């Protein structure tokens, strides 16, 4: 595979890096402390084309490839993983689904404002009793004339309090099991959709996460995405691409940990010399670099396969599994290298660890990634 970046891809990466350093970094510590949503930053990302990177230009998107998306996600997440996950959900989980399965009317009404950053989307699959077991959906949708009436609860919803539109999975035919799940496009302002309080999280604190309640929420039949009973297929295909986005987020955290460790090891002295001269530190840096590069290659491989319209479920799972593991490992090593300074907010690396852990959980836990990988291996 050719991993030499094109001129356009390099420009996208550099633009994301410049924006992250100059516009996101200054407020990242304060927003982490206060759990403030980066509203203005997300608006600017939309204006730059980063909220609908892979959406076709005819629907307001940037029309870029998945590799460019990975590069941009890594750079944004290197500075602030909270901004990264907001961007990932809108791109990978919401825009993708509507563009692939939506009607022309749905794309015009919902995809265009999402892709241009005028509106924000959320993806609602998880429930109190349906996390890794996504087939165990309790939310129901009952047909009532030209509407469906939705009742149930969704939790761990990223962008939940700020989203304008939600892709919601609900059971339209319990007797069919997972084949009776349907996806609906639901607007936040509709009666019966109840936004819960924002969760107080360990990491990615500047992104919002909440529970979404559905209490006799009436959804027009024209807001079914795809067709009735196609919801589980839509969710699983969407998550395959979403895992590439979260893997890229994890790469950013891992890269930030390495860069901070290199910088600190050159500045910090022990026994009258920089600690970077100590073999114990050099071995840590070497392991961090090798682990980061191996993870990056796996993620780029998944992105290339997706761009080439090849099967990429296994590659996406491999990339997410390895990148999330490396994000946690590199963050831990960064704290160790920083010593006591690594334990305080001023040096950032403690946040990298808090942010890293969630990448092993959402959009499929590491254990689920192993199941996906094994299943795809045995299927070949």
GUVODREN-992369 format. One line per 10 residues: for each residue x, y, z of N, C-alpha, C. Coordinates in steps of 0.02 Angstrom, whole numbers, plus 50000, padded with zeros to 5 digits. Last residue first. Layout:
% GUVODREN-992369
X:Y:Z:X:Y:Z:X:Y:Z ~ ...
% end
This chain:
% GUVODREN-992369
49337:49227:50311:49377:49227:50249:49391:49156:50225 ~ 49281:49207:50435:49236:49212:50377:49274:49206:50311 ~ 49382:49215:50523:49352:49149:50514:49305:49148:50454 ~ 49407:49353:50518:49460:49304:50501:49430:49237:50484 ~ 49287:49406:50565:49307:49419:50496:49362:49371:50473 ~ 49290:49358:50697:49235:49339:50652:49255:49350:50579 ~ 49404:49422:50747:49402:49349:50742:49348:49326:50694 ~ 49362:49557:50739:49422:49534:50703:49420:49459:50694 ~ 49250:49557:50825:49243:49576:50754:49302:49549:50713 ~ 49312:49522:50946:49260:49479:50918:49251:49493:50843
49396:49631:50961:49425:49565:50953:49375:49515:50924 ~ 49302:49732:50980:49346:49734:50922:49377:49666:50908 ~ 49249:49694:51103:49206:49688:51044:49249:49690:50980 ~ 49358:49728:51183:49336:49658:51179:49292:49646:51118 ~ 49361:49865:51170:49417:49826:51143:49398:49752:51136 ~ 49192:49916:51125:49247:49905:51172:49304:49866:51138 ~ 49119:50027:51018:49142:49957:51022:49201:49951:51069 ~ 49109:50162:51038:49106:50135:50969:49135:50065:50966 ~ 49208:50169:51191:49153:50186:51147:49165:50165:51074 ~ 49330:50105:51247:49262:50087:51267:49210:50104:51213
49451:50153:51221:49447:50080:51227:49376:50057:51242 ~ 49432:50287:51229:49440:50259:51162:49441:50183:51162 ~ 49431:50318:51363:49366:50308:51331:49374:50278:51261 ~ 49568:50339:51393:49533:50278:51416:49469:50265:51379 ~ 49614:50464:51349:49631:50403:51312:49586:50345:51330 ~ 49579:50563:51440:49546:50562:51375:49556:50495:51339 ~ 49665:50532:51545:49593:50532:51556:49554:50528:51491 ~ 49788:50547:51479:49769:50481:51506:49693:50478:51517 ~ 49786:50682:51447:49792:50633:51393:49770:50564:51418 ~ 49784:50741:51573:49723:50742:51532:49726:50692:51475
49914:50723:51609:49863:50688:51649:49797:50688:51611 ~ 49983:50805:51520:49983:50733:51508:49933:50695:51551 ~ 49977:50945:51554:49932:50916:51504:49928:50840:51504 ~ 50040:51021:51649:50082:50986:51600:50042:50942:51552 ~ 49939:51072:51730:49981:51118:51693:50021:51083:51638 ~ 49879:50972:51807:49848:50994:51744:49895:51034:51700 ~ 49990:50843:51869:49954:50907:51875:49932:50932:51807 ~ 50067:50734:51851:50006:50723:51890:49965:50787:51897 ~ 50186:50762:51796:50137:50729:51754:50069:50721:51787 ~ 50263:50805:51900:50233:50856:51856:50180:50825:51810
50314:50687:51952:50262:50722:51988:50227:50775:51946 ~ 50355:50622:51792:50358:50616:51865:50300:50652:51898 ~ 50363:50618:51657:50355:50684:51688:50360:50681:51764 ~ 50365:50481:51638:50423:50522:51618:50421:50591:51651 ~ 50236:50448:51680:50295:50421:51715:50357:50462:51700 ~ 50158:50514:51585:50153:50534:51656:50215:50510:51694 ~ 50198:50441:51473:50210:50513:51476:50206:50539:51548 ~ 50150:50315:51503:50222:50325:51500:50239:50399:51504 ~ 50012:50342:51492:50040:50318:51555:50116:50330:51557 ~ 50004:50376:51357:49986:50426:51408:50015:50406:51476
50041:50256:51297:50083:50315:51288:50068:50368:51341 ~ 49932:50174:51338:50001:50157:51356:50047:50218:51351 ~ 49821:50238:51279:49825:50229:51351:49897:50217:51373 ~ 49858:50231:51143:49842:50295:51173:49848:50291:51249 ~ 49870:50094:51122:49931:50136:51121:49918:50204:51153 ~ 49735:50058:51126:49783:50029:51174:49846:50072:51179 ~ 49688:50129:51017:49662:50145:51084:49708:50117:51138 ~ 49759:50065:50913:49768:50137:50926:49744:50156:50996 ~ 49713:49931:50918:49783:49947:50930:49793:50021:50949 ~ 49573:49945:50895:49599:49905:50951:49670:49926:50968
49568:50020:50776:49541:50047:50839:49569:50011:50899 ~ 49630:49930:50687:49657:49997:50697:49632:50027:50762 ~ 49545:49820:50694:49616:49813:50712:49646:49881:50728 ~ 49427:49876:50645:49429:49850:50713:49501:49843:50738 ~ 49468:49907:50515:49446:49960:50559:49448:49938:50632 ~ 49497:49779:50467:49551:49828:50471:49532:49886:50517 ~ 49370:49720:50469:49425:49693:50510:49479:49745:50520 ~ 49300:49805:50378:49277:49795:50447:49333:49770:50492 ~ 49321:49828:50245:49370:49857:50291:49351:49847:50364 ~ 49315:49786:50074:49292:49770:50142:49344:49795:50192
49341:49932:49969:49352:49863:49988:49322:49850:50056 ~ 49343:50062:49921:49279:50025:49921:49290:49950:49930 ~ 49452:50136:49942:49454:50094:49882:49391:50051:49876 ~ 49422:50192:50065:49424:50236:50006:49422:50196:49941 ~ 49437:50078:50144:49372:50110:50139:49369:50155:50077 ~ 49573:50057:50128:49526:50007:50104:49456:50036:50097 ~ 49622:50174:50188:49634:50161:50116:49586:50110:50089 ~ 49582:50154:50321:49558:50212:50283:49565:50201:50208 ~ 49655:50040:50355:49583:50038:50356:49553:50094:50314 ~ 49784:50095:50344:49765:50038:50302:49689:50032:50298
49781:50191:50444:49785:50213:50374:49766:50157:50326 ~ 49780:50104:50553:49724:50149:50542:49723:50174:50470 ~ 49904:50040:50541:49842:50001:50540:49781:50045:50525 ~ 49990:50150:50552:49989:50111:50490:49925:50069:50485 ~ 49966:50188:50685:49950:50233:50630:49945:50196:50563 ~ 50018:50078:50755:49946:50093:50758:49925:50138:50700 ~ 50152:50093:50724:50117:50031:50704:50042:50042:50705 ~ 50179:50220:50780:50184:50210:50707:50148:50146:50684 ~ 50160:50195:50917:50120:50245:50882:50121:50232:50807 ~ 50259:50100:50944:50189:50082:50953:50143:50131:50916
50374:50177:50918:50360:50117:50878:50286:50098:50883 ~ 50361:50277:51018:50363:50295:50947:50345:50236:50903 ~ 50364:50205:51138:50307:50247:51122:50303:50263:51048 ~ 50490:50146:51130:50430:50104:51130:50369:50144:51111 ~ 50570:50262:51138:50574:50218:51079:50512:50174:51074 ~ 50538:50312:51264:50523:50351:51204:50523:50308:51142 ~ 50588:50207:51344:50517:50225:51346:50497:50263:51283 ~ 50723:50214:51313:50686:50153:51297:50611:50167:51297 ~ 50756:50340:51364:50761:50327:51292:50722:50265:51272 ~ 50741:50318:51501:50696:50364:51467:50697:50351:51392
50847:50229:51522:50779:50211:51544:50727:50254:51509 ~ 50959:50300:51481:50935:50244:51440:50863:50224:51458 ~ 50964:50474:51481:50960:50413:51521:50929:50357:51479 ~ 50952:50586:51408:51015:50549:51401:51014:50484:51440 ~ 50837:50645:51449:50835:50610:51385:50899:50571:51372 ~ 50865:50717:51561:50845:50647:51571:50839:50609:51506 ~ 51015:50813:51552:50945:50803:51532:50926:50730:51538 ~ 51115:50814:51703:51107:50807:51630:51034:50796:51613 ~ 51131:50811:51842:51168:50860:51802:51165:50850:51727 ~ 51037:50724:51893:51107:50705:51897:51149:50746:51847
50922:50785:51778:50932:50743:51837:51005:50720:51837 ~ 50818:50905:51698:50884:50879:51714:50883:50837:51778 ~ 50708:50933:51564:50715:50912:51634:50785:50882:51646 ~ 50715:50951:51426:50718:51009:51471:50734:50990:51543 ~ 50701:50830:51365:50758:50872:51345:50768:50931:51393 ~ 50584:50783:51419:50646:50746:51433:50709:50785:51413 ~ 50488:50869:51364:50504:50873:51436:50570:50839:51451 ~ 50489:50829:51228:50503:50898:51248:50525:50902:51321 ~ 50452:50694:51239:50516:50713:51208:50537:50783:51231 ~ 50325:50707:51297:50378:50671:51332:50447:50688:51304
50251:50774:51201:50261:50805:51266:50318:50773:51304 ~ 50255:50676:51099:50285:50742:51089:50299:50778:51155 ~ 50183:50570:51162:50252:50562:51141:50287:50629:51133 ~ 50058:50628:51181:50095:50601:51238:50169:50594:51221 ~ 50020:50655:51050:50029:50711:51097:50071:50689:51157 ~ 50006:50525:51002:50058:50569:50973:50073:50628:51020 ~ 49896:50481:51077:49961:50447:51082:50018:50490:51057 ~ 49798:50570:51032:49816:50569:51103:49885:50537:51112 ~ 49795:50535:50895:49811:50603:50916:49833:50606:50988 ~ 49753:50402:50900:49820:50418:50874:49842:50488:50897
49623:50421:50945:49671:50388:50990:49743:50402:50966 ~ 49568:50477:50829:49568:50515:50891:49621:50487:50939 ~ 49580:50367:50747:49620:50427:50732:49622:50473:50792 ~ 49487:50284:50808:49557:50263:50806:49602:50322:50791 ~ 49373:50357:50781:49395:50352:50851:49467:50328:50854 ~ 49369:50339:50639:49372:50406:50669:49398:50404:50741 ~ 49359:50202:50629:49417:50235:50600:49425:50305:50630 ~ 49236:50181:50686:49295:50156:50721:49360:50186:50692 ~ 49148:50229:50592:49158:50267:50653:49220:50245:50691 ~ 49145:50126:50499:49179:50188:50482:49193:50231:50543
49075:50034:50580:49139:50015:50549:49179:50078:50530 ~ 48958:50102:50613:49009:50094:50664:49076:50072:50635 ~ 48887:50088:50493:48907:50155:50516:48963:50149:50566 ~ 48861:49953:50493:48903:49981:50440:48929:50050:50460 ~ 48778:49948:50608:48840:49911:50605:48887:49937:50551 ~ 48668:50032:50574:48709:50045:50633:48777:50011:50628 ~ 48616:49970:50459:48640:50039:50455:48688:50053:50514 ~ 48577:49849:50516:48627:49849:50463:48658:49919:50457 ~ 48478:49895:50602:48537:49863:50630:48594:49861:50579 ~ 48380:49954:50513:48417:49993:50562:48481:49960:50588
48293:49901:50425:48362:49906:50402:48408:49937:50455 ~ 48161:49906:50463:48198:49843:50473:48270:49845:50453 ~ 48109:50020:50339:48094:49986:50401:48130:49919:50405 ~ 48249:50100:50258:48182:50072:50258:48171:50036:50324 ~ 48329:50245:50263:48332:50181:50228:48262:50153:50221 ~ 48252:50316:50402:48314:50315:50361:48321:50246:50330 ~ 48100:50399:50417:48134:50333:50421:48195:50336:50375 ~ 48036:50514:50391:48099:50520:50427:48129:50451:50445 ~ 47914:50492:50339:47965:50511:50291:48034:50519:50325 ~ 47834:50474:50450:47859:50414:50417:47913:50430:50366
47877:50583:50588:47845:50572:50522:47875:50512:50487 ~ 47862:50540:50755:47911:50550:50701:47876:50536:50635 ~ 47825:50585:50916:47795:50569:50851:47844:50590:50795 ~ 47859:50515:51068:47886:50561:51018:47861:50540:50949 ~ 47826:50458:51192:47775:50469:51141:47797:50521:51090 ~ 47971:50500:51241:47907:50491:51275:47851:50509:51227 ~ 48133:50464:51257:48082:50469:51205:48015:50451:51237 ~ 48285:50538:51315:48223:50503:51327:48173:50515:51270 ~ 48455:50521:51316:48400:50547:51276:48338:50505:51290 ~ 48590:50569:51421:48537:50521:51406:48483:50557:51365
48751:50631:51363:48691:50632:51404:48645:50574:51384 ~ 48897:50727:51347:48868:50660:51344:48807:50659:51388 ~ 48999:50845:51262:48943:50829:51306:48917:50759:51293 ~ 49172:50885:51279:49117:50859:51238:49061:50840:51285 ~ 49254:50915:51381:49228:50972:51343:49176:50950:51291 ~ 49301:50795:51430:49251:50832:51469:49220:50890:51431 ~ 49374:50676:51405:49339:50711:51351:49283:50755:51379 ~ 49352:50596:51569:49390:50627:51514:49344:50655:51461 ~ 49254:50573:51669:49325:50570:51684:49366:50609:51632 ~ 49105:50678:51670:49147:50623:51647:49220:50629:51670
48948:50699:51705:49011:50726:51730:49063:50672:51721 ~ 48823:50718:51576:48862:50676:51621:48927:50711:51642 ~ 48688:50831:51572:48754:50814:51547:48791:50773:51599 ~ 48520:50771:51583:48575:50813:51606:48641:50786:51580 ~ 48425:50733:51430:48444:50726:51500:48502:50772:51519 ~ 48298:50785:51327:48370:50786:51335:48388:50784:51409 ~ 48166:50707:51252:48187:50738:51314:48263:50730:51322 ~ 48040:50716:51139:48112:50703:51144:48139:50743:51203 ~ 47913:50766:51147:47923:50696:51167:47996:50676:51168 ~ 47914:50872:51007:47884:50855:51071:47894:50780:51085
48067:50920:50930:48003:50885:50928:47979:50866:50997 ~ 48191:50977:50930:48136:51019:50951:48069:50983:50953 ~ 48281:50884:50877:48281:50897:50949:48219:50934:50973 ~ 48217:50765:50760:48240:50832:50775:48233:50847:50849 ~ 48273:50611:50696:48230:50646:50744:48260:50714:50760 ~ 48269:50481:50588:48299:50548:50596:48251:50589:50637 ~ 48281:50309:50632:48241:50368:50622:48284:50431:50628 ~ 48297:50139:50589:48330:50202:50605:48285:50261:50587 ~ 48238:49987:50663:48233:50039:50611:48267:50102:50635 ~ 48237:49811:50685:48261:49877:50708:48261:49926:50650
48211:49683:50653:48154:49726:50662:48172:49795:50688 ~ 48322:49610:50654:48296:49627:50588:48233:49670:50592 ~ 48339:49579:50786:48380:49634:50759:48358:49654:50689 ~ 48172:49521:50796:48236:49531:50829:48274:49590:50799 ~ 48046:49505:50748:48101:49495:50700:48170:49506:50732 ~ 47961:49541:50849:47963:49470:50829:48021:49455:50783 ~ 47966:49679:50856:48003:49639:50905:48012:49567:50883 ~ 47976:49799:50750:47946:49732:50749:47988:49686:50794 ~ 48040:49914:50776:47974:49921:50743:47939:49853:50739 ~ 48148:49978:50892:48116:49917:50870:48048:49932:50839
48267:50104:50840:48210:50082:50880:48180:50018:50849 ~ 48394:50224:50840:48376:50155:50824:48319:50134:50869 ~ 48411:50386:50776:48389:50345:50832:48367:50276:50807 ~ 48506:50521:50749:48490:50458:50716:48474:50408:50772 ~ 48455:50688:50777:48477:50625:50806:48459:50567:50758 ~ 48498:50862:50767:48467:50802:50737:48498:50740:50768 ~ 48562:50950:50848:48499:50972:50817:48460:50912:50791 ~ 48652:50930:51002:48634:50909:50934:48567:50939:50912 ~ 48683:50958:51133:48693:51011:51083:48669:50993:51013 ~ 48669:50848:51211:48634:50909:51232:48637:50964:51180
48744:50747:51136:48673:50740:51153:48638:50804:51171 ~ 48870:50726:51097:48837:50783:51066:48764:50788:51087 ~ 48847:50555:51136:48894:50610:51123:48859:50662:51081 ~ 48755:50470:51246:48748:50501:51181:48795:50562:51176 ~ 48729:50376:51347:48798:50387:51325:48798:50421:51256 ~ 48566:50306:51301:48615:50338:51345:48685:50338:51315 ~ 48392:50316:51270:48459:50306:51243:48509:50339:51290 ~ 48233:50244:51295:48287:50285:51321:48352:50265:51288 ~ 48061:50258:51238:48120:50222:51261:48172:50270:51286 ~ 47955:50271:51099:47960:50270:51171:48022:50230:51191
47881:50347:50957:47941:50319:50988:47938:50326:51064 ~ 47770:50320:50832:47773:50346:50900:47830:50310:50937 ~ 47769:50375:50666:47790:50322:50712:47793:50355:50781 ~ 47638:50428:50552:47690:50438:50601:47711:50372:50634 ~ 47526:50414:50478:47584:50440:50443:47643:50452:50490 ~ 47469:50289:50583:47453:50328:50523:47516:50349:50486 ~ 47582:50237:50677:47517:50269:50691:47501:50316:50634 ~ 47692:50111:50730:47662:50148:50674:47593:50174:50693 ~ 47805:50128:50860:47741:50099:50839:47710:50142:50785 ~ 47956:50086:50918:47925:50133:50871:47862:50100:50843
48051:50072:51071:48000:50048:51023:47976:50105:50979 ~ 48198:50021:51149:48160:50077:51122:48114:50052:51067 ~ 48273:49909:51170:48209:49913:51204:48166:49971:51179 ~ 48385:49802:51087:48353:49868:51087:48285:49865:51121 ~ 48495:49710:51078:48446:49709:51133:48412:49776:51141 ~ 48596:49722:50990:48534:49692:50964:48478:49697:51015 ~ 48709:49766:51053:48668:49816:51020:48602:49788:50993 ~ 48793:49732:51175:48740:49693:51143:48690:49740:51111 ~ 48864:49840:51225:48897:49796:51177:48848:49751:51141 ~ 48721:49893:51269:48785:49925:51256:48821:49885:51203
48577:49894:51325:48602:49878:51258:48664:49919:51244 ~ 48517:49941:51436:48527:49869:51432:48552:49847:51363 ~ 48519:50080:51415:48539:50053:51480:48552:49978:51479 ~ 48587:50091:51246:48533:50097:51294:48557:50070:51361 ~ 48658:50156:51094:48664:50126:51161:48603:50140:51204 ~ 48617:50238:50983:48612:50166:50981:48611:50136:51051 ~ 48612:50382:50909:48582:50353:50969:48570:50278:50960 ~ 48714:50514:50869:48698:50446:50849:48674:50408:50911 ~ 48692:50684:50816:48709:50634:50867:48682:50567:50844 ~ 48747:50839:50735:48712:50776:50740:48735:50732:50797
48716:51012:50706:48758:50960:50736:48716:50897:50745 ~ 48722:51138:50576:48687:51097:50625:48734:51042:50649 ~ 48819:51197:50503:48766:51240:50527:48724:51204:50581 ~ 48914:51117:50445:48925:51138:50514:48873:51185:50541 ~ 48892:51062:50324:48921:51129:50324:48933:51155:50395 ~ 48833:50942:50357:48898:50941:50323:48932:51009:50323 ~ 48710:50984:50411:48758:50947:50452:48828:50951:50422 ~ 48645:51045:50303:48665:51086:50361:48713:51051:50408 ~ 48639:50924:50217:48673:50987:50198:48691:51030:50258 ~ 48563:50828:50287:48634:50818:50274:48670:50883:50258
48428:50880:50297:48469:50865:50356:48544:50861:50341 ~ 48370:50918:50174:48346:50947:50236:48395:50939:50294 ~ 48439:50845:50077:48432:50917:50070:48415:50950:50137 ~ 48425:50715:50126:48492:50744:50117:48489:50820:50113 ~ 48287:50699:50122:48322:50696:50186:48392:50727:50181 ~ 48265:50708:49983:48234:50757:50028:48270:50758:50096 ~ 48333:50595:49939:48354:50661:49915:48327:50715:49962 ~ 48354:50485:50080:48320:50506:50019:48348:50575:49999 ~ 48499:50398:50148:48446:50448:50148:48415:50461:50080 ~ 48606:50313:50150:48539:50283:50149:48483:50334:50144
48723:50394:50139:48719:50328:50107:48648:50303:50100 ~ 48697:50514:50207:48719:50516:50137:48709:50449:50104 ~ 48662:50466:50334:48612:50502:50294:48632:50504:50221 ~ 48783:50404:50374:48721:50366:50368:48670:50400:50324 ~ 48878:50511:50371:48887:50451:50331:48821:50415:50320 ~ 48830:50604:50467:48832:50621:50395:48836:50559:50351 ~ 48844:50516:50584:48782:50549:50564:48781:50564:50489 ~ 48968:50454:50602:48907:50420:50624:48843:50450:50597 ~ 49072:50534:50547:49070:50462:50538:49002:50430:50551 ~ 49041:50676:50576:49065:50649:50512:49048:50576:50502
48994:50682:50708:48957:50715:50655:48976:50687:50586 ~ 49093:50606:50776:49023:50584:50776:48984:50616:50718 ~ 49210:50684:50752:49204:50615:50729:49132:50592:50724 ~ 49185:50806:50817:49196:50805:50744:49186:50735:50716 ~ 49182:50759:50946:49124:50795:50919:49127:50793:50843 ~ 49311:50707:50958:49254:50660:50959:49190:50694:50934 ~ 49393:50825:50949:49399:50769:50901:49338:50725:50900 ~ 49361:50896:51061:49342:50924:50996:49343:50868:50944 ~ 49422:50806:51150:49351:50822:51156:49324:50850:51090 ~ 49556:50805:51122:49517:50746:51102:49442:50758:51108
49657:50924:51070:49598:50918:51113:49554:50861:51088 ~ 49779:50898:51004:49773:50958:51046:49713:50952:51094 ~ 49755:50780:50941:49820:50789:50974:49818:50848:51022 ~ 49637:50800:50876:49636:50763:50939:49702:50767:50976 ~ 49682:50867:50761:49635:50900:50806:49637:50867:50875 ~ 49765:50768:50705:49792:50833:50724:49747:50870:50773 ~ 49676:50661:50684:49734:50653:50727:49761:50720:50751 ~ 49584:50718:50594:49562:50696:50660:49621:50689:50708 ~ 49666:50737:50481:49637:50794:50516:49616:50776:50587 ~ 49696:50603:50449:49750:50652:50462:49724:50711:50501
49568:50550:50427:49610:50523:50480:49665:50573:50499 ~ 49530:50627:50315:49491:50630:50377:49532:50605:50436 ~ 49620:50583:50221:49622:50653:50241:49585:50663:50307 ~ 49573:50450:50212:49641:50463:50235:49648:50535:50259 ~ 49448:50465:50154:49452:50445:50225:49522:50456:50253 ~ 49438:50615:50050:49443:50543:50063:49451:50529:50137 ~ 49311:50745:50026:49379:50719:50037:49378:50645:50051 ~ 49201:50830:50011:49216:50780:49960:49285:50750:49966 ~ 49148:50923:50096:49213:50939:50067:49234:50888:50014 ~ 48969:50954:50072:49028:50926:50103:49092:50945:50067
48851:50992:50010:48883:51040:50054:48947:51016:50088 ~ 48809:50901:49920:48770:50907:49982:48805:50951:50033 ~ 48902:50908:49821:48833:50924:49802:48787:50930:49863 ~ 49020:50860:49880:49009:50932:49875:48937:50951:49858 ~ 48991:50721:49992:48998:50747:49924:48984:50822:49922 ~ 49080:50701:50144:49016:50711:50110:49028:50743:50041 ~ 49193:50698:50216:49187:50647:50164:49120:50652:50127 ~ 49181:50809:50305:49240:50801:50263:49230:50753:50205 ~ 49100:50895:50382:49071:50851:50331:49124:50833:50280 ~ 49174:50970:50464:49118:50935:50495:49081:50890:50445
49272:51040:50397:49293:50983:50436:49235:50945:50469 ~ 49256:51159:50329:49239:51098:50294:49255:51035:50332 ~ 49270:51277:50394:49330:51251:50360:49316:51187:50321 ~ 49148:51290:50454:49165:51337:50401:49225:51314:50361 ~ 49163:51190:50551:49113:51183:50498:49128:51229:50440 ~ 49258:51248:50632:49274:51186:50597:49225:51173:50540 ~ 49182:51354:50683:49239:51368:50638:49260:51305:50600 ~ 49092:51282:50762:49067:51325:50707:49123:51339:50657 ~ 49180:51228:50853:49144:51184:50808:49115:51222:50749 ~ 49219:51347:50918:49269:51306:50883:49235:51260:50833
49101:51387:50979:49130:51429:50928:49181:51390:50886 ~ 49079:51277:51072:49030:51297:51021:49062:51336:50963 ~ 49137:51169:51158:49174:51217:51116:49132:51242:51057 ~ 49066:51161:51321:49063:51138:51252:49096:51190:51206 ~ 49155:51142:51471:49120:51188:51426:49123:51163:51354 ~ 49209:51090:51588:49167:51048:51546:49124:51090:51498 ~ 49303:51158:51661:49234:51180:51668:49184:51137:51629 ~ 49421:51089:51626:49403:51101:51697:49329:51115:51704 ~ 49419:51092:51487:49422:51028:51521:49400:51035:51594 ~ 49423:51229:51466:49362:51192:51447:49361:51122:51479
49553:51256:51511:49495:51285:51545:49431:51247:51529 ~ 49628:51184:51416:49633:51168:51487:49572:51194:51524 ~ 49591:51243:51290:49581:51172:51304:49582:51155:51378 ~ 49611:51369:51240:49555:51361:51287:49547:51288:51311 ~ 49724:51360:51154:49721:51410:51207:49666:51399:51260 ~ 49696:51251:51058:49740:51242:51116:49731:51295:51171 ~ 49618:51302:50951:49590:51255:51000:49630:51253:51065 ~ 49692:51395:50876:49623:51411:50895:49595:51365:50949 ~ 49825:51350:50855:49811:51422:50863:49741:51437:50891 ~ 49822:51209:50848:49871:51244:50890:49850:51315:50906
49716:51186:50758:49717:51156:50825:49763:51194:50872 ~ 49756:51254:50643:49694:51274:50678:49694:51248:50749 ~ 49872:51182:50610:49876:51253:50625:49814:51277:50664 ~ 49817:51053:50588:49868:51063:50639:49871:51137:50660 ~ 49732:51075:50479:49704:51051:50543:49753:51064:50600 ~ 49827:51112:50385:49775:51160:50404:49743:51140:50470 ~ 49902:50995:50376:49934:51056:50401:49883:51108:50423 ~ 49807:50905:50322:49839:50892:50386:49868:50955:50417 ~ 49779:50971:50201:49726:50959:50249:49755:50948:50319 ~ 49905:50963:50139:49875:51029:50154:49820:51023:50206
49918:50826:50125:49966:50863:50166:49938:50930:50185 ~ 49814:50802:50035:49812:50772:50101:49859:50808:50150 ~ 49862:50872:49922:49799:50892:49955:49795:50865:50026 ~ 49976:50800:49890:49983:50870:49909:49920:50893:49946 ~ 49968:50637:49968:49961:50682:49912:49969:50753:49937 ~ 50083:50535:50058:50027:50580:50056:50027:50623:49993 ~ 50117:50368:50044:50144:50434:50029:50085:50482:50019 ~ 50079:50240:50061:50062:50286:50115:50096:50354:50105 ~ 50019:50114:49966:50057:50176:49960:50035:50225:50014 ~ 50041:49941:50000:50000:50000:50000:50044:50063:50000
% end
